[in-house]
Structures are given as C-alpha cells and as structure tokens.
Amino acid sequence: MYPRLVIDLNKFRGNLDAVAKITKEDGKCDSLMIVTKSFCADPVLCRMVAEHPMVDFLADSRVKNVASYTEMAHEYLKKTVLLRIPMHCEVEEVVRYVDLSFNSELSTIRLLNEAAKKAGKVHSILLMIDMGDLREGIFFRNEDVIMETVEEILGMENIELYGVGVNLTCYGAIIPKADNLGGLVEIARKIEDRFGIKLQMVSGGNSSSIYLAEKKELPEGITNLRLGESFILGNDTAYLTKLPGTVDDALILEAQIVELKEKPSLPIGEVGVDAFGEKPEYEDRGIIKRAIIAVGKQDTNLDGMTPLDTKIDILGGSSDHTILDVTNSDTEYKVGDVVSFKLDYGAVLKLFTSAYVEKTYK
Ligand SMILES: *Cc1c(COP(=O)(O)O)cnc(C)c1O
C-alpha cells in the first residue's frame, strides 16, 4: 500500500556507526543517547538502535514512546530517557517507565520524588540549564537559583541528581560553541565543588553539537550528546554539514499517482485563499503535465520533500493531495506509477506520526 515509508535498516546502521564514532572517538564522550521521537519510536528501528554496542541510552520526548521500549527483548533494553520536562499529571508514568528524566522545575521534581517513594524506587534526573537558547532550563546567570535547586534535590530521598544538561538550537537557534558549552561545564564543576558530589553526566546538546565533536572541539567535560536528526539524516543541525560516513536517503517516501493530466499552470478565475487560508502564488509555465499523488499536508510537509527524480517540481498541495509538474521528466509517468522522495526532519516527523502512511523495511 501507498503512501509508504521505506526504511533502509542497513543505511540506518551505517549512520549510527558514523555518529557513534564521531561522538565517542572524536568527541571523547562517555555516553551517547539516540533520540527516537522523529520516528515515533518505531519498534524495528528502536531495536536496531538498542542492539548497537556504542549506544547507551534511548531517549524520547513522549512518555508513551518510552513506555513502548519495554516491549523490546530485555537483553537489548538500554537506559531510557525522557527529554521533555515532565507534566505534573504524568509523574507516575515517568517513574514507572523512565530511568532518567530531564527537569527544571522543583514543583515537578518534588512530585517525582513522591511518586518514586510510592513505587519504592530512586528516580534519576538531569537538571537542565538554559545557556541562552531560551527553551527549557534554569537560566545560567541565576546561579543562586541553580544552587538552591540542587541543594533541595540532594535532600530528596528518592531522587538522584545524575547530572546537568543543556539544549541549544531549538527555540533561539543558538549555536553550541566553546563559550556556552564551556559555561555548562563550569556550572557542573561549581555544583560538584560546592556540594562535594560527582555528577555522572554533563549532556552537551543535540545534533547541533556534533559538528564540534567532529572537529575535536567539544569542550572537555562534556560527557554526552543526544542525537536524533544527525542519525536519521546524517547532518549536523548547526551548519547543516553532511557528516562523514552518513547518508540522507535511509528513509524514502513513496507515493502513488492518482491523476495525470495536461492543464495550465495558472488557475482560472478570481484568486481567493487556498485550503489552508493562504494566498498562493503561481508561476506561468504554460500548459504542463500535472501529476497528483495521494499524500498531502495531513501526512507530510511538502516543503520538506525532495523528489529523487530531479526533473520533477512540487507545485503545491492540500490535505490529501500533492501536485507535481512532471513535464520535464525523462520518465513517461502514468497513473498508478510511484514517485519517491527524500525527506527533511519536519517531513519525517509528520510521516511517522500519520496513521495513513505504511512502513516497510529493507
Ligand atoms: C529533540 C531533542 C533532542 C534531539 O534533537 P536532534 O536535533 O534531533 O538531534 C535532544 N535533546 C532534547 C532535549 C530534545 O528535545
């Protein structure tokens, strides 16, 4: 059935080998987290990741996805991580399914402590520090707040402070550098000195930090990276450079042509707004060969799709249809033919989330 995602496990394994080597050998990190949220913790991919000897943690932003890891054979199950700051309403599930959760709010950590106590467990947390990207974390300049928070956490019987972490290049698009990552390491050392403890992890960010590891410039003291996009698509997300040993076509979307007709490139009549309330712009290409494929904005981001046939242009689409200009292609397409696309991060995320898209493995 189409539309379908073709998941090439050998190519994914190659990407994983490459990013693991960069993180651990070039970046000298102790541990590697692979982030499964972009592929909705697909069980076959998760298992492949979990079996890899250089992966230490499986991480996701949704508890539901983390809970699904436990269906994997026990011998492969790595430590599990919840990346998004927990909601108050989910602390019991967090304690049940997650080994290490990221936190920045004392009220939530207190609830996790109570839930862990009830469950007879000790729950590990990573305290998030905001180094300027302005998404989650205690703001780095508020050192008093950081120290007071750590002091209270250390007094909690059922919470273990596993380490500190930073997230960058998500909201503020701030690029990881020696100064912001170095600043995090400095905060970690201050916490250790002040309280006489050893932090087990200083997590230095996501796929935007791997370029530093590759250049062997990851600041000393950063012991972990959390990688999603660089594993899936083989690029760093700070400068979008392609990482050595990776490919960007481990995941291909295939969609089927349902209509193919010669029509004008300019719509006829007064122009209002399209199905999404936007005013479209058209280019006059004369009469063109227009193919409609059965996949749309409910399943994917049209801007995030690149046809493997480089002579196809994506003209636009609506919820369930994507319209292609196939006029210049060397292939004589017909109704029923399948068109293939490479994908960007946003398209991957939506395609895995869509219940209307099949998944196949090769
Ligand atoms: C999504 C996420 C990641 C992974 O980001 P990529 O850019 O896909 O590598 C890492 N850390 C946190 C906190 C995240 O939310």
Ligand as a Chemical Component Dictionary entry (heavy atoms), coordinates in Angstrom:
data_LIG
# 
_chem_comp.id                   LIG 
_chem_comp.type                 NON-POLYMER 
_chem_comp.pdbx_formal_charge   0 
_chem_comp.three_letter_code    LIG 
# 
loop_
_chem_comp_atom.comp_id 
_chem_comp_atom.atom_id 
_chem_comp_atom.alt_atom_id 
_chem_comp_atom.type_symbol 
_chem_comp_atom.charge 
_chem_comp_atom.model_Cartn_x 
_chem_comp_atom.model_Cartn_y 
_chem_comp_atom.model_Cartn_z 
_chem_comp_atom.pdbx_ordinal 
LIG C1 C1 C 0 14.621 16.547 20.285 1  
LIG C2 C2 C 0 15.664 16.676 21.317 2  
LIG C3 C3 C 0 16.965 16.198 21.067 3  
LIG C4 C4 C 0 17.390 15.641 19.718 4  
LIG O1 O1 O 0 17.499 16.681 18.777 5  
LIG P1 P1 P 0 18.118 16.446 17.308 6  
LIG O2 O2 O 0 18.351 17.803 16.788 7  
LIG O3 O3 O 0 17.096 15.680 16.536 8  
LIG O4 O4 O 0 19.369 15.669 17.484 9  
LIG C5 C5 C 0 17.895 16.298 22.082 10 
LIG N1 N1 N 0 17.572 16.840 23.276 11 
LIG C6 C6 C 0 16.339 17.303 23.558 12 
LIG C7 C7 C 0 16.065 17.899 24.893 13 
LIG C8 C8 C 0 15.348 17.245 22.586 14 
LIG O5 O5 O 0 14.123 17.718 22.865 15 
# 
loop_
_chem_comp_bond.comp_id 
_chem_comp_bond.atom_id_1 
_chem_comp_bond.atom_id_2 
_chem_comp_bond.value_order 
_chem_comp_bond.pdbx_ordinal 
LIG C1 C2 SING 1  
LIG C2 C3 SING 2  
LIG C2 C8 DOUB 3  
LIG C3 C4 SING 4  
LIG C3 C5 DOUB 5  
LIG C4 O1 SING 6  
LIG O1 P1 SING 7  
LIG P1 O2 DOUB 8  
LIG P1 O3 SING 9  
LIG P1 O4 SING 10 
LIG C5 N1 SING 11 
LIG N1 C6 DOUB 12 
LIG C6 C7 SING 13 
LIG C6 C8 SING 14 
LIG C8 O5 SING 15 
# 
